[in-house]
Amino acid sequence: MFRAALCLLLLHTAAFSQLKRTGPILAPATAGDKLPLDPKVPSSSAISTQFERIVVIRLKHQTDILAAIEQQVKAQKISNAIILSGFGSAIATHYHVVANRTFPPSNYFLEDPTEDADIVNINGAVFNGRVHAHITFADDKKAFGGHLEPRTKVFTFCVLTLGVLPASLDTSRYDDKDLR
């Protein structure tokens, strides 16, 4: 009896799960993939500045989170910013995570158009108008997430806060994997 119930539960769970796992997908190789660390590149660097303004963005039900951030970055004429926080809930998730430890990097893409979860954090940056965002979800069993991908959709609402930095800052290589 127990075995039959367990089999029925597993079949029921599999029928409703829409998780699509793709990868590992190798990023395109670049000239820097085989190079050793460059001693001229410091192990860390910093920019000292102040926020020019704070922009608070609200997203409604069914909105694609990444597309909305990109649209608001353009509409608000934001070149550089820090995504200070984000919260809400989702009815579809899509993100990628690192899948290896050598260059070129490789990623797993995880997408579930039926997954419901709380959004416990969104953070990242805008570098020269390009959004680089990470997201953390939570359900009743676990927290999960990674690099935000298109087709992550809002359930109830989502609120994000961006600290806008001066457009004159050179942030072009802040997320450049070849600067090492």
C-alpha positions in Angstrom: 0.0 0.0 0.0 2.8 2.4 1.0 4.7 1.6 -2.2 1.6 2.3 -4.4 1.0 5.6 -2.7 4.6 6.7 -3.1 4.5 5.8 -6.8 1.3 7.7 -7.2 2.8 10.8 -5.5 5.9 10.6 -7.7 3.9 10.4 -10.8 1.7 13.3 -9.7 4.7 15.4 -8.9 6.4 14.6 -12.2 3.3 15.5 -14.2 3.1 19.0 -12.7 6.8 19.8 -12.8 7.8 22.0 -15.7 11.5 22.5 -14.8 13.7 22.6 -17.8 17.4 22.2 -17.1 19.7 23.1 -19.9 23.4 22.8 -19.8 26.0 22.9 -19.1 26.3 25.5 -21.8 29.9 26.6 -22.5 30.3 30.4 -22.9 32.1 31.5 -26.1 35.8 31.2 -25.7 37.7 34.4 -25.7 41.4 35.3 -26.2 41.8 35.4 -22.4 40.6 31.9 -21.7 44.1 30.3 -21.7 46.0 33.2 -20.3 47.5 33.1 -16.7 46.6 35.8 -14.2 48.1 39.2 -15.2 50.2 40.6 -12.3 49.4 44.1 -13.6 45.7 43.6 -12.9 45.1 44.4 -9.2 43.3 41.7 -7.1 40.7 44.4 -6.3 39.7 47.9 -7.3 37.3 50.4 -6.1 35.4 53.5 -7.3 34.5 56.1 -4.7 31.3 58.0 -5.6 27.8 59.0 -4.4 24.4 58.1 -5.7 22.9 60.8 -7.9 19.4 59.6 -7.1 17.4 56.6 -6.0 14.9 55.0 -8.4 12.2 52.7 -7.0 10.5 50.5 -9.6 7.3 48.5 -9.1 6.3 45.7 -11.4 2.8 44.2 -11.7 1.4 40.7 -12.1 2.7 38.8 -15.2 5.6 41.3 -15.9 8.9 39.9 -17.2 11.3 41.1 -14.5 14.5 41.4 -16.6 12.6 43.1 -19.5 11.0 45.6 -17.1 14.3 46.5 -15.5 15.9 47.0 -18.9 13.0 49.1 -20.0 13.1 51.3 -16.9 16.9 51.7 -17.2 16.4 53.1 -20.7 13.4 55.2 -19.8 15.1 56.7 -16.7 18.3 57.3 -18.7 20.4 55.2 -16.3 24.0 54.4 -17.5 25.3 53.0 -14.2 23.5 51.9 -11.1 23.6 49.4 -8.2 20.5 47.2 -7.7 20.2 47.7 -4.0 17.3 45.5 -3.3 14.3 43.7 -4.8 11.5 41.6 -3.4 8.1 40.2 -4.3 6.8 37.0 -5.7 7.1 35.0 -8.9 4.9 32.6 -11.0 7.7 31.7 -13.4 11.4 31.3 -12.8 14.4 31.4 -15.1 18.0 31.8 -14.0 21.4 30.4 -14.6 24.2 29.2 -12.3 27.9 28.4 -12.9 28.6 24.8 -13.9 32.4 24.6 -13.9 35.6 26.0 -12.4 37.8 26.5 -15.5 37.7 29.0 -18.3 35.8 29.4 -20.5 32.9 29.4 -18.0 29.9 27.1 -18.4 26.4 27.6 -17.1 23.3 25.5 -16.2 20.0 27.3 -17.2 17.0 26.4 -15.1 13.5 27.5 -16.2 10.1 26.6 -14.8 7.1 28.5 -16.2 4.9 27.1 -13.5 7.1 27.6 -10.4 5.7 29.9 -7.7 8.1 31.4 -5.2 8.8 34.4 -3.1 11.5 36.7 -4.4 13.7 37.3 -1.3 16.3 39.4 -3.1 17.4 40.9 -6.4 20.8 42.6 -6.6 23.4 43.4 -9.1 24.3 46.4 -11.2 23.8 48.4 -14.4 27.1 48.8 -16.3 27.0 51.3 -19.2 23.2 50.7 -19.6 23.6 46.9 -19.4 21.7 45.1 -16.6 23.6 42.4 -14.7 21.1 41.1 -12.1 21.0 38.1 -9.7 17.9 36.8 -8.0 17.1 34.7 -5.0 13.8 32.8 -4.7 12.4 30.8 -1.8 9.6 28.3 -1.5 8.5 26.3 1.6 11.6 23.9 1.3 14.6 25.9 0.0 16.2 29.1 -1.3 17.5 29.0 -4.9 18.5 31.3 -7.7 21.3 32.8 -9.7 21.7 35.1 -12.7 18.3 36.5 -13.7 17.1 35.4 -17.1 14.2 36.5 -19.3 10.7 35.0 -18.7 10.9 35.3 -14.9 7.5 36.6 -14.2 5.9 38.5 -11.3 3.0 37.0 -9.3 1.6 39.6 -6.8 4.2 42.5 -7.4 7.9 43.1 -7.4 9.7 46.2 -6.1 13.3 47.1 -6.9 15.5 49.9 -5.7 18.3 51.3 -7.9 21.0 53.6 -6.6 22.0 55.6 -9.7 25.7 56.3 -10.2 27.2 59.0 -12.4 27.2 58.2 -16.1 30.8 59.4 -16.3 32.1 56.4 -14.3 33.9 53.8 -16.4 32.3 50.5 -15.3 32.8 48.8 -18.6 35.0 46.1 -17.3 33.5 45.5 -13.9 31.8 42.2 -15.0 34.4 41.3 -17.6 35.5 37.7 -17.0 38.7 38.3 -19.0 40.0 41.1 -16.7 42.2 38.9 -14.5 
